[in-house]
């Protein structure tokens, strides 16, 4: 993009993706003004180095609108569209791109883009593994792992970029066009940012908006029906998967992945042979297999690879077993849809009785927790609720599940562990963001694991 040379570009937000955008723009010899309302977004050493390269900074609480006319703005995912600086840029009719858009325009190879409310990181990492094992040169980037701007500035060649794409990134795309686009599911999430479920869905659908007839869209069957209902029509070739609908190209039936695609057997794989848990991961697997179908990867090898795939850390992750009680860390469950999926995936006890001690709560993202029904909670013995949303959860659930308010993770684990009996499960699945009590969902999950170890030591007297 040589036309960026000499152009005035402002970068809003100097987190991971913002810094990556600055580095890419420096390489393209743009004139950069960088904004962040945090005084600690960069170290003093980083600031001095960027200033030496000509970057102008406006950092801290006294941010001012750019005085010079900007040619372009690059907005980090964490900055909402109602930010005063963004609104000012819009009023000036200045083009606004996400870092994803900026980097994609610099990319020299096709992209496989994965989005959805839940499962994005799992599917992105699984696609990366399957492609690498089949000799394809790829790297997982975007919202997961390395920002795409960091990848495109390097001379290494790839056959595909495998990108995790969030709704925050899709807000400010213009020409972004993946060769293969996957929309795994769309449930209520980020309503505090997007305002409504309909707007959130339409932003997710932007994943497909620039695709053409020689591109591929892979989607959950029900998501595709919702797109049609909203008169959002895809120009690309479509493949579908479903947990329930036999009209999909791949679907589940009695623990088997079934196919009605030409050249594939009716039964593709028995899920009992796989190392992951839950139907939500089965749908993740089907999405990965459809990518392999598009790329012409050998099915027999993909089946062997599928058996070895595992969920990542903090995603229904088995932590430990003590005195017949199993502990699972699902800290990545930051919305109601993820919570209900986790509840369905937990091991059952004989007699189908209640055997789950649930730890939930955190920073609400404008969810109505009444969406978690009595039917989805039928296996929960009791819920231990913490964080800002604990009172809301208590009000929504206490009529059908015993609920207890706790002050911290150690108390939640200790109380759940003390009351659990052999065959029970203690599950952290918060259905909320983590930022009221923790730095990230990883920090929250690590705190849960540490509390479990602390409880086990106390129990065993070691």
C-alpha positions as CSV (number, residue, x, y, z in Angstrom):
1,X,0.0,0.0,0.0
2,X,2.5,2.6,-1.1
3,X,-0.2,5.3,-1.1
4,X,0.2,5.4,2.7
5,X,3.6,6.9,2.3
6,X,3.5,10.5,3.6
7,X,-0.2,10.2,4.6
8,X,-1.4,11.5,8.0
9,X,-2.7,8.6,10.0
10,X,-4.0,8.6,13.6
11,X,-4.0,5.4,15.6
12,X,-6.5,5.2,18.5
13,X,-5.5,2.8,21.3
14,X,-2.0,1.6,22.0
15,X,-2.6,-1.8,23.2
16,X,-1.4,-4.9,21.4
17,X,-3.1,-4.3,18.1
18,X,-2.5,-0.5,18.2
19,X,1.2,-0.9,18.6
20,X,1.2,-3.4,15.8
21,X,-0.6,-0.9,13.6
22,X,1.9,1.8,14.5
23,X,4.8,-0.5,13.5
24,X,3.2,-1.4,10.2
25,X,2.5,2.3,9.4
26,X,6.0,3.2,10.2
27,X,7.2,0.7,7.7
28,X,4.9,2.3,5.1
29,X,6.4,5.7,6.0
30,X,3.2,7.3,7.2
31,X,3.0,10.3,9.5
32,X,1.5,8.9,12.7
33,X,-0.3,10.5,15.6
34,X,-1.1,8.0,18.4
35,X,-3.8,8.4,21.0
36,X,-4.5,6.5,24.2
37,X,-6.3,7.7,27.4
38,X,-4.0,5.6,29.6
39,X,-0.8,7.2,30.8
40,X,0.7,3.7,31.1
41,X,-0.2,2.3,27.7
42,X,3.5,2.3,26.7
43,X,6.8,2.3,28.7
44,X,8.8,5.5,28.6
45,X,11.4,3.7,26.6
46,X,8.9,2.7,24.0
47,X,7.5,6.2,23.8
48,X,11.0,7.7,23.3
49,X,11.8,5.1,20.6
50,X,8.6,5.9,18.7
51,X,9.2,9.6,19.0
52,X,12.6,9.1,17.5
53,X,10.9,7.6,14.5
54,X,8.5,10.6,14.2
55,X,5.4,9.4,16.0
56,X,3.4,12.1,17.7
57,X,1.7,11.1,21.0
58,X,-1.5,12.3,22.8
59,X,-1.6,10.2,25.9
60,X,-3.6,10.5,29.2
61,X,-6.8,12.1,30.3
62,X,-6.3,15.3,28.4
63,X,-6.5,13.9,24.9
64,X,-7.3,16.6,22.3
65,X,-8.8,16.2,18.8
66,X,-6.2,16.1,16.1
67,X,-5.5,19.7,14.8
68,X,-4.3,18.6,11.4
69,X,-6.6,17.0,8.9
70,X,-6.1,13.2,9.0
71,X,-6.1,11.0,5.9
72,X,-7.0,7.9,7.8
73,X,-7.7,6.6,11.3
74,X,-6.9,3.1,12.6
75,X,-9.1,2.1,15.6
76,X,-8.1,-0.6,18.1
77,X,-10.8,-3.2,19.0
78,X,-11.2,-1.9,22.6
79,X,-12.4,1.5,21.5
80,X,-16.2,1.8,20.9
81,X,-17.8,3.8,18.1
82,X,-19.3,6.2,20.6
83,X,-15.9,7.3,21.8
84,X,-15.7,11.1,21.4
85,X,-12.6,10.9,19.3
86,X,-14.1,8.4,16.9
87,X,-17.3,10.5,16.6
88,X,-15.1,13.5,15.8
89,X,-13.3,11.6,13.1
90,X,-16.6,10.4,11.6
91,X,-17.9,14.0,11.6
92,X,-14.8,15.0,9.6
93,X,-15.6,12.2,7.1
94,X,-12.2,10.6,7.8
95,X,-12.0,6.9,6.8
96,X,-11.8,4.6,9.9
97,X,-10.3,1.2,9.6
98,X,-9.7,-1.5,12.2
99,X,-6.2,-2.9,12.5
100,X,-7.4,-6.0,10.8
101,X,-8.4,-4.0,7.7
102,X,-5.1,-2.2,7.6
103,X,-3.1,-5.4,7.9
104,X,-5.3,-7.4,5.5
105,X,-4.7,-4.8,2.8
106,X,-1.0,-5.6,3.2
107,X,-1.4,-9.3,3.1
108,X,-0.1,-11.3,0.1
109,X,-1.9,-14.6,0.7
110,X,-5.6,-15.6,1.2
111,X,-7.2,-15.7,4.6
112,X,-9.3,-18.1,6.5
113,X,-11.3,-16.1,8.9
114,X,-13.2,-17.5,11.9
115,X,-15.8,-15.6,13.9
116,X,-18.7,-16.4,16.2
117,X,-19.8,-15.8,19.8
118,X,-18.1,-18.9,21.1
119,X,-15.5,-21.3,19.8
120,X,-13.4,-18.9,17.7
121,X,-10.1,-19.5,19.4
122,X,-10.6,-23.3,19.5
123,X,-11.5,-23.5,15.8
124,X,-8.7,-21.1,14.8
125,X,-6.1,-23.1,16.6
126,X,-7.5,-26.4,15.3
127,X,-7.5,-25.2,11.7
128,X,-3.9,-24.0,12.1
129,X,-2.9,-27.4,13.4
130,X,-4.7,-29.4,10.7
131,X,-3.2,-27.2,7.9
132,X,0.3,-27.4,9.3
133,X,0.1,-31.2,9.7
134,X,-1.0,-31.3,6.0
135,X,2.0,-29.3,4.9
136,X,0.3,-25.9,4.4
137,X,2.2,-22.9,5.6
138,X,-0.1,-20.9,7.9
139,X,-0.2,-19.0,11.2
140,X,-3.0,-18.2,13.7
141,X,-3.3,-14.5,14.0
142,X,-5.8,-11.7,14.5
143,X,-7.9,-11.5,17.7
144,X,-6.0,-14.7,18.8
145,X,-2.3,-14.8,19.2
146,X,-0.4,-12.4,17.0
147,X,-2.0,-9.3,15.5
148,X,-2.1,-9.6,11.7
149,X,0.0,-6.4,11.4
150,X,2.9,-8.1,13.1
151,X,2.7,-11.0,10.6
152,X,2.5,-9.0,7.4
153,X,5.6,-6.9,8.2
154,X,7.7,-10.0,8.2
155,X,9.1,-11.5,5.0
156,X,8.1,-15.1,5.7
157,X,5.7,-16.6,3.1
158,X,2.4,-18.3,4.0
159,X,-0.2,-20.2,2.0
160,X,-3.0,-18.9,4.2
161,X,-3.5,-16.7,7.2
162,X,-5.8,-18.4,9.8
163,X,-7.5,-15.5,11.5
164,X,-9.7,-15.2,14.5
165,X,-12.0,-12.2,14.0
166,X,-14.1,-10.5,16.6
167,X,-17.1,-8.3,16.3
168,X,-15.0,-5.3,17.5
169,X,-12.7,-5.8,14.5
170,X,-15.6,-6.2,12.1
171,X,-17.1,-2.9,13.1
172,X,-14.5,-1.0,11.0
173,X,-13.8,-3.2,8.0
174,X,-14.1,-1.8,4.4
175,X,-12.6,-4.3,1.9
176,X,-11.7,-7.2,4.2
177,X,-12.5,-10.4,2.2
178,X,-11.5,-13.8,3.5
179,X,-11.2,-16.6,1.0
180,X,-12.9,-18.9,3.5
181,X,-15.1,-17.3,6.2
182,X,-16.5,-19.3,9.1
183,X,-19.4,-18.1,11.3
184,X,-19.7,-20.7,14.1
185,X,-22.7,-19.4,16.1
186,X,-24.2,-16.1,17.1
187,X,-25.7,-15.8,20.6
188,X,-26.2,-12.6,22.7
189,X,-22.9,-11.1,23.7
190,X,-21.3,-7.7,24.0
191,X,-24.6,-5.9,24.2
192,X,-22.9,-3.3,26.4
193,X,-20.9,-2.4,23.3
194,X,-23.2,-3.0,20.4
195,X,-26.5,-2.0,22.0
196,X,-28.8,-4.8,20.7
197,X,-28.7,-8.4,19.6
198,X,-29.8,-7.5,16.1
199,X,-26.9,-5.0,15.7
200,X,-24.4,-7.6,17.1
201,X,-25.7,-10.2,14.6
202,X,-25.4,-7.8,11.7
203,X,-21.9,-6.9,12.6
204,X,-20.9,-10.6,12.8
205,X,-22.5,-11.0,9.3
206,X,-20.1,-8.4,7.9
207,X,-17.6,-11.3,7.8
208,X,-19.2,-12.3,4.5
209,X,-20.1,-9.0,3.0
210,X,-17.2,-8.6,0.6
211,X,-17.0,-12.3,-0.5
212,X,-17.7,-13.2,-4.1
213,X,-18.7,-16.3,-6.0
214,X,-15.3,-18.0,-5.9
215,X,-15.1,-17.6,-2.0
216,X,-16.6,-19.9,0.6
217,X,-18.8,-19.3,3.6
218,X,-19.0,-22.0,6.3
219,X,-21.8,-21.4,8.8
220,X,-23.9,-23.1,11.4
221,X,-27.2,-24.1,9.6
222,X,-29.3,-22.0,11.9
223,X,-27.1,-19.0,11.5
224,X,-27.6,-19.3,7.7
225,X,-31.4,-19.3,8.2
226,X,-31.2,-16.2,10.3
227,X,-29.1,-14.5,7.6
228,X,-31.8,-15.3,5.1
229,X,-34.6,-14.1,7.4
230,X,-32.8,-10.7,7.8
231,X,-32.4,-10.6,4.0
232,X,-28.6,-10.8,4.3
233,X,-27.7,-12.8,1.2
234,X,-24.3,-14.4,0.6
235,X,-22.5,-14.2,-2.8
236,X,-20.1,-17.0,-1.9
237,X,-20.5,-20.7,-2.0
238,X,-21.9,-22.0,1.3
239,X,-21.3,-25.1,3.4
240,X,-23.2,-25.8,6.6
241,X,-22.9,-27.8,9.8
242,X,-25.4,-28.5,12.6
243,X,-25.9,-30.1,15.9
244,X,-29.5,-31.0,15.0
245,X,-30.4,-30.4,11.4
246,X,-29.9,-33.3,9.0
247,X,-30.3,-30.9,6.0
248,X,-26.8,-29.5,6.8
249,X,-23.7,-30.7,4.9
250,X,-22.4,-32.1,8.2
251,X,-24.6,-32.9,11.2
252,X,-24.6,-34.9,14.5
253,X,-26.6,-38.0,15.1
254,X,-26.2,-40.2,18.1
255,X,-22.6,-39.3,18.7
256,X,-21.6,-39.5,15.1
257,X,-20.6,-36.9,12.6
258,X,-22.7,-37.6,9.5
259,X,-22.2,-36.2,6.0
260,X,-24.3,-35.9,2.9
261,X,-21.5,-34.5,0.8
262,X,-20.3,-36.1,-2.4
263,X,-17.2,-38.1,-2.0
264,X,-17.4,-38.4,1.8
265,X,-18.9,-41.4,3.6
266,X,-22.2,-41.1,5.4
267,X,-20.5,-41.6,8.8
268,X,-17.4,-39.4,9.1
269,X,-16.2,-39.9,12.7
270,X,-17.3,-41.4,16.0
271,X,-17.1,-38.6,18.6
272,X,-16.4,-41.2,21.3
273,X,-13.0,-41.6,19.8
274,X,-12.2,-37.9,20.2
275,X,-10.3,-36.3,23.1
276,X,-12.5,-33.2,23.6
277,X,-15.8,-32.9,25.5
278,X,-19.2,-31.5,24.5
279,X,-21.4,-31.1,21.5
280,X,-20.2,-27.5,21.2
281,X,-16.8,-28.9,20.4
282,X,-18.3,-31.4,18.0
283,X,-19.7,-28.4,16.0
284,X,-16.3,-26.8,16.1
285,X,-14.8,-30.0,14.7
286,X,-17.4,-30.0,11.8
287,X,-16.4,-26.5,10.9
288,X,-12.7,-27.5,10.7
289,X,-13.6,-30.5,8.6
290,X,-15.5,-28.3,6.1
291,X,-12.4,-26.1,5.8
292,X,-10.5,-29.3,4.9
293,X,-13.1,-30.2,2.4
294,X,-12.8,-26.8,0.7
295,X,-9.0,-27.1,0.6
296,X,-9.1,-30.7,-0.7
297,X,-7.3,-32.2,2.3
298,X,-7.4,-36.0,2.6
299,X,-10.3,-37.0,4.8
300,X,-8.6,-40.1,6.3
301,X,-5.7,-38.0,7.6
302,X,-8.1,-35.3,8.9
303,X,-10.0,-38.0,10.8
304,X,-6.8,-39.2,12.5
305,X,-6.0,-35.6,13.3
306,X,-9.5,-35.0,14.7
307,X,-9.1,-37.7,17.3
308,X,-6.1,-35.9,18.8
309,X,-7.6,-32.4,18.9
310,X,-8.2,-30.9,22.4
311,X,-9.8,-27.8,23.7
312,X,-7.4,-25.1,24.8
313,X,-6.7,-23.8,28.3
314,X,-9.7,-22.3,30.2
315,X,-12.2,-24.0,27.9
316,X,-13.9,-26.8,29.7
317,X,-10.4,-27.7,30.8
318,X,-10.1,-30.6,33.2
319,X,-8.0,-29.4,36.2
320,X,-8.0,-32.1,38.8
321,X,-9.9,-34.9,40.6
322,X,-9.9,-35.2,44.4
323,X,-11.9,-37.8,46.3
324,X,-14.0,-38.6,43.3
325,X,-14.8,-34.9,42.6
326,X,-13.7,-33.4,39.2
327,X,-12.8,-29.8,38.7
328,X,-13.2,-28.0,35.4
329,X,-12.0,-24.6,34.4
330,X,-14.2,-22.9,31.8
331,X,-13.2,-19.3,32.5
332,X,-13.4,-18.4,28.8
333,X,-17.2,-18.8,29.1
334,X,-17.9,-15.0,29.1
335,X,-21.6,-15.2,28.0
336,X,-24.7,-17.2,28.7
337,X,-24.5,-19.3,25.6
338,X,-21.1,-20.6,26.6
339,X,-22.3,-21.4,30.1
340,X,-25.2,-23.5,28.8
341,X,-22.8,-25.4,26.5
342,X,-20.5,-26.1,29.4
343,X,-23.3,-27.5,31.6
344,X,-24.2,-29.9,28.8
345,X,-20.7,-31.1,28.3
346,X,-19.9,-32.0,32.0
347,X,-19.7,-35.7,32.9
348,X,-22.9,-37.1,34.3
349,X,-23.3,-39.3,37.4
350,X,-25.3,-42.5,37.5
351,X,-29.0,-41.9,37.9
352,X,-28.9,-38.6,35.9
353,X,-29.1,-36.7,39.2
354,X,-27.8,-33.2,39.8
355,X,-24.0,-33.3,40.2
356,X,-22.7,-29.9,39.2
357,X,-21.5,-27.2,41.6
358,X,-21.4,-24.1,39.5
359,X,-19.1,-21.1,40.1
360,X,-20.3,-18.1,38.0
361,X,-20.4,-14.3,38.0
362,X,-18.2,-11.4,37.0
363,X,-18.7,-8.2,35.0
364,X,-22.1,-8.3,33.1
365,X,-22.1,-7.4,29.4
366,X,-25.8,-6.3,29.5
367,X,-27.1,-9.9,29.6
368,X,-30.5,-10.9,31.0
369,X,-29.5,-13.9,33.1
370,X,-33.1,-15.1,33.0
371,X,-32.1,-16.5,29.6
372,X,-30.5,-19.3,31.6
373,X,-33.6,-21.5,32.2
374,X,-34.5,-24.2,34.7
375,X,-34.1,-26.8,31.9
376,X,-30.5,-25.8,31.2
377,X,-29.7,-25.8,34.9
378,X,-31.3,-29.1,35.8
379,X,-28.0,-30.7,36.7
380,X,-26.8,-27.9,39.0
381,X,-26.9,-28.7,42.7
382,X,-25.9,-25.2,43.8
383,X,-24.4,-22.1,42.3
384,X,-21.7,-20.0,44.0
385,X,-21.9,-16.4,42.7
386,X,-19.2,-13.8,42.8
387,X,-18.4,-10.4,41.3
388,X,-20.5,-7.5,40.1
389,X,-23.2,-9.6,38.6
390,X,-23.8,-11.9,41.5
391,X,-26.9,-10.2,42.8
392,X,-28.5,-10.2,39.3
393,X,-27.7,-13.9,38.9
394,X,-29.2,-14.6,42.3
395,X,-32.4,-12.9,41.4
396,X,-32.7,-14.7,38.1
397,X,-31.8,-18.2,39.3
398,X,-32.7,-18.7,42.9
399,X,-36.3,-19.9,42.2
400,X,-34.9,-23.1,40.6
401,X,-31.3,-23.5,41.9
402,X,-29.9,-22.9,45.4
403,X,-27.6,-19.9,45.1
404,X,-24.9,-18.6,47.4
405,X,-23.1,-15.3,47.3
406,X,-19.3,-15.5,47.9
407,X,-16.6,-12.9,48.1
408,X,-13.8,-14.5,46.1
409,X,-12.6,-17.5,44.1
410,X,-11.0,-19.3,47.1
411,X,-14.2,-19.2,49.1
412,X,-16.2,-20.4,46.1
413,X,-13.9,-23.4,45.4
414,X,-13.7,-24.2,49.1
415,X,-17.4,-24.2,49.7
416,X,-18.1,-26.2,46.5
417,X,-15.4,-28.7,47.2
418,X,-16.5,-29.2,50.8
419,X,-20.1,-30.0,49.8
420,X,-19.3,-32.1,46.7
421,X,-19.5,-35.9,46.9
422,X,-17.8,-38.6,44.6
423,X,-19.3,-38.3,41.1
424,X,-19.8,-34.5,41.4
425,X,-18.3,-31.8,39.3
426,X,-17.1,-28.3,40.4
427,X,-17.3,-26.1,37.3
428,X,-16.1,-22.5,36.8
429,X,-18.2,-21.2,34.0
430,X,-18.8,-17.5,34.7
431,X,-21.1,-16.3,31.9
432,X,-19.5,-12.9,32.4
433,X,-16.4,-10.8,31.6
434,X,-13.6,-11.0,34.2
435,X,-12.6,-7.4,34.5
436,X,-14.4,-6.6,37.8
437,X,-12.0,-8.9,39.8
438,X,-9.3,-10.1,37.4
439,X,-7.0,-8.8,34.7
440,X,-8.4,-11.3,32.1
441,X,-10.2,-14.6,31.7
442,X,-6.8,-16.3,31.8
443,X,-6.1,-14.6,35.2
444,X,-9.5,-15.7,36.4
445,X,-8.9,-19.3,35.3
446,X,-5.5,-19.4,36.8
447,X,-6.9,-18.2,40.1
448,X,-9.5,-21.0,40.0
449,X,-6.8,-23.6,39.3
450,X,-4.7,-22.2,42.2
451,X,-7.7,-22.3,44.5
452,X,-8.4,-25.9,43.5
453,X,-4.8,-26.9,44.3
454,X,-5.0,-25.0,47.6
455,X,-8.2,-26.8,48.5
456,X,-6.7,-30.2,47.6
457,X,-3.6,-29.6,49.8
458,X,-5.9,-28.7,52.7
459,X,-8.0,-31.8,52.1
460,X,-5.0,-34.1,51.9
461,X,-3.1,-32.4,54.7
462,X,0.1,-32.2,52.5
